[in-house]
Amino acid sequence: MKDYLDLIARMCIAFIFLYEAYDSIVFFEHTKETMTEYGVVWNQNILLSAVIFCLIVGSVMILIGYFASIGAFLILLYWIPFTCIVYSFWNDPLEFRRINSLYFMRNLGTSAALLLLMANGAGKFSVRRILHTLKLPEE
């Protein structure tokens, strides 16, 4: 049962961030405008392209279970700064503080899931495990 739950959890985590990458690609210019609103103005094209790359590569690595720890790390490189910039509830006016603190905690929980993936690995149903247990015929 644990192996199936590992697989389902990896799929859910990967789809969250694949959708995030898709949304950033489709609404590239709007995402850059949002970055400007939050004060991220340094090399927006490069930063956004790097974020999309990390999201896609990290999500695929998590989804297939091939070096999922590295994939989780790539996503955390984006997710932690994003969470601290966008949902900085400690800097928000009182009327926004409650909702942004809830979003911050939600993202903190997602970060915890990525850290657990880094600590425990991808599980039994992963491409990496299949490749490492595959027996090649001897010549």
C-alpha positions in Angstrom: 0.0 0.0 0.0 2.9 2.4 0.8 4.3 2.0 -2.6 1.0 2.9 -4.3 0.6 6.0 -2.0 4.2 7.1 -2.8 3.3 6.9 -6.5 0.0 8.8 -6.1 1.7 11.5 -4.0 4.5 11.9 -6.6 1.9 12.3 -9.3 -0.1 14.9 -7.3 3.1 16.9 -6.5 4.3 16.8 -10.1 1.0 17.9 -11.5 0.9 20.9 -9.2 4.2 22.2 -10.6 3.6 21.1 -14.2 0.5 23.2 -14.1 2.4 26.1 -12.6 4.9 25.8 -15.5 2.1 25.6 -18.0 0.5 28.7 -16.6 3.8 30.6 -16.6 4.4 29.8 -20.2 0.8 30.6 -21.4 0.7 33.8 -19.4 4.4 34.7 -19.8 3.8 38.5 -20.2 1.2 38.6 -17.4 3.6 36.7 -15.1 6.3 39.3 -15.8 3.8 42.1 -14.9 3.1 40.3 -11.6 6.8 39.9 -10.9 7.1 43.7 -11.4 4.2 44.3 -8.9 6.1 42.2 -6.3 9.4 44.1 -7.0 11.2 41.3 -8.9 12.5 43.4 -11.8 16.0 42.1 -12.4 16.3 40.1 -15.6 12.7 38.9 -15.7 13.0 36.9 -18.9 16.0 35.0 -17.6 14.5 34.4 -14.1 11.1 33.4 -15.5 12.7 31.0 -18.1 14.9 29.5 -15.3 11.8 29.0 -13.1 9.9 27.3 -16.0 12.9 25.1 -16.7 13.2 24.1 -13.0 9.5 23.4 -12.7 9.3 21.3 -15.8 12.5 19.3 -15.2 11.8 18.9 -11.5 8.2 17.8 -12.0 9.1 15.3 -14.6 11.9 13.9 -12.4 9.4 13.6 -9.5 6.7 12.1 -11.7 8.9 9.3 -13.2 10.9 8.8 -10.0 14.3 9.3 -11.6 16.5 11.3 -9.2 13.3 12.6 -7.6 15.4 14.2 -4.8 17.1 16.4 -7.3 13.8 17.2 -8.9 12.3 18.2 -5.5 15.4 20.4 -4.9 14.9 22.1 -8.2 11.3 22.9 -7.4 12.2 24.1 -3.9 14.7 26.5 -5.5 11.6 28.2 -6.9 8.9 27.4 -4.3 10.6 28.8 -1.2 11.5 32.3 -2.6 8.1 32.5 -4.3 6.3 31.7 -1.1 8.3 34.3 0.9 7.9 37.0 -1.7 4.2 36.6 -2.6 2.8 35.5 0.7 4.8 37.7 3.1 1.9 38.1 5.5 4.2 39.8 8.0 4.4 42.8 5.6 0.8 42.9 4.6 -2.0 45.2 5.8 -4.2 43.7 8.5 -7.1 42.9 6.1 -4.8 40.7 3.9 -2.7 39.2 6.7 -5.0 36.3 7.6 -5.6 35.0 4.0 -1.9 35.4 3.1 -0.8 33.6 6.2 -3.1 30.7 5.3 -1.5 30.6 1.8 1.9 30.8 3.3 1.2 27.8 5.5 -0.2 25.8 2.6 2.9 26.5 0.6 5.0 25.5 3.7 3.2 22.2 3.7 3.9 21.7 0.1 7.6 22.4 0.8 7.4 19.8 3.6 6.1 17.2 1.1 9.0 18.0 -1.2 11.5 17.7 1.7 9.9 14.3 2.6 10.4 13.2 -1.0 14.0 14.3 -0.8 14.5 12.4 2.4 12.7 9.2 1.5 13.2 8.9 -2.2 10.7 8.0 -4.9 9.7 4.6 -3.7 9.2 1.2 -5.4 7.4 2.5 -8.5 10.1 4.6 -10.0 12.1 4.5 -13.2 15.3 4.7 -11.2 14.5 1.6 -9.2 13.5 -0.3 -12.4 16.8 0.6 -14.1 18.8 -0.4 -11.1 17.1 -3.7 -10.6 17.1 -4.6 -14.3 19.2 -7.6 -15.0 21.0 -7.4 -18.3 21.8 -10.7 -20.0 25.4 -11.8 -19.7 27.4 -12.3 -22.9 
